[in-house]
Amino acid sequence: MPAPSQGVDLIERRIPKSGEAIPAVGLGTWQVFDVAGNTAELAQARETLRVFAERGGRVVDSSPMYGSSEAVTGQLAAELGLKGKLFLATKVWTSGRQAGIQQMEDSMRKLGVERLDLMQVHNLVDAATHLATLAEWKAAGRFRYLGITHYNAGGHDDLERIIARQDIDVVQVNYSIAEPEAARRLLRAAAERRTAVIVNRPFAEGAMFRRVKGQALPEWAAELGCASWAQYFLKWILAEPAVTCVIPGTRNPSHVADNLGAATGPLPDEAMRRKMSAYYTSL
Ligand SMILES: NC(=O)c1ccc[n+]([C@@H]2O[C@H](COP(=O)([O-])OP(=O)(O)OC[C@H]3O[C@@H](n4cnc5c(N)ncnc54)[C@H](OP(=O)(O)O)[C@@H]3O)[C@@H](O)[C@H]2O)c1
């Protein structure tokens, strides 16, 4: 069983441009919170969000691309008395200024917020248009932070170009033992530009669990306090100092507790990270 993280302070990281500290493990909602209309799955999502918040989790990431997940997040946050306690992030994912404005208004209504913590341009869709609107809305106080996202290495150069030229608070990108390409340049560029990094796809959308299925953790993983493969994968990510927060997706309450457990105890040094990568790759 994964080590419980209840009652234990989570590792926090600061958003470089503000100095605000946030817990280093958050929650992704792609697919897993797209459950409006399914009573059993909605109950799982509610319990997952409850356990997440009870154990100190705050950052929740959504998108209008994720079906009902924004509305479900807003509904459950209200039901659980979490309004104002979470750090809510969503995205704009459409083309054209007016369509973007409409979509962002809808998202904030669904999430039940007047002021959103973080609005991101999803997969850089019509990024120049939306970044202009995002800057206006941030200046007007409707968002606290603005950002850009992508989900594969093919988007990293564009992310890097944008953070080099514009004032971007957060870059959200894929990064994991299985998909380590962001370490080539993008993470360093983000650190230099004081841009926070949110890591998506930390388990390569679950593929990493399929690879280690039936395999025990190596004995030396205990030195890091890893009680599960999820913690092994997440601690590897969190050991990179440019990373501000990692957002594994789940609708399973014990998985969310397991994931938060990665934000406790020691993190690997560089030598250990290399050993962890080599071991995973050998399986
Ligand atoms: N372009 C973008 O902006 C973009 C792209 C991709 C993702 N994202 C964001 O990043 C989040 C994370 O990425 P992702 O959801 O694609 O993939 P992921 O987090 O790498 O993997 C999710 C999968 O891992 C499983 N899982 C989670 N915790 C586990 C645990 N402790 N033990 C065993 N299995 C576990 C989940 O299944 P269970 O439900 O069974 O736990 C799910 O199948 C998304 O939800 C989304 O918010 C953004």
The ligand as an ORCA input file, in Angstrom:
! r2SCAN-3c Opt
* xyz 0 1
  N      -1.936     19.765    -23.945
  C      -2.276     19.792    -22.677
  O      -2.525     20.857    -22.130
  C      -2.352     18.513    -21.924
  C      -2.090     17.310    -22.564
  C      -2.130     16.129    -21.790
  C      -2.464     16.191    -20.431
  N      -2.749     17.399    -19.856
  C      -3.098     17.491    -18.405
  O      -2.209     16.657    -17.691
  C      -2.933     15.701    -16.915
  C      -2.132     14.406    -16.782
  O      -1.925     13.777    -18.033
  P      -2.751     12.474    -18.487
  O      -3.972     12.370    -17.667
  O      -2.849     12.528    -19.948
  O      -1.783     11.271    -18.186
  P      -0.987     10.719    -16.897
  O      -1.254     11.595    -15.724
  O       0.414     10.517    -17.356
  O      -1.640      9.289    -16.700
  C      -2.962      9.110    -16.307
  C      -3.199      7.624    -16.107
  O      -2.417      7.155    -15.013
  C      -3.246      6.398    -14.127
  N      -2.792      6.684    -12.744
  C      -2.765      7.884    -12.124
  N      -2.255      7.767    -10.887
  C      -1.957      6.452    -10.712
  C      -1.394      5.699     -9.645
  N      -1.014      6.293     -8.508
  N      -1.234      4.364     -9.827
  C      -1.609      3.755    -10.984
  N      -2.141      4.419    -12.040
  C      -2.316      5.754    -11.905
  C      -4.638      6.881    -14.346
  O      -5.546      5.831    -14.132
  P      -6.556      5.834    -12.856
  O      -7.656      6.809    -13.191
  O      -6.965      4.418    -12.773
  O      -5.779      6.297    -11.662
  C      -4.627      7.265    -15.824
  O      -4.942      6.159    -16.625
  C      -4.262     15.569    -17.690
  O      -5.277     14.986    -16.903
  C      -4.501     16.998    -18.087
  O      -5.044     17.737    -17.000
  C      -2.685     18.564    -20.573
*
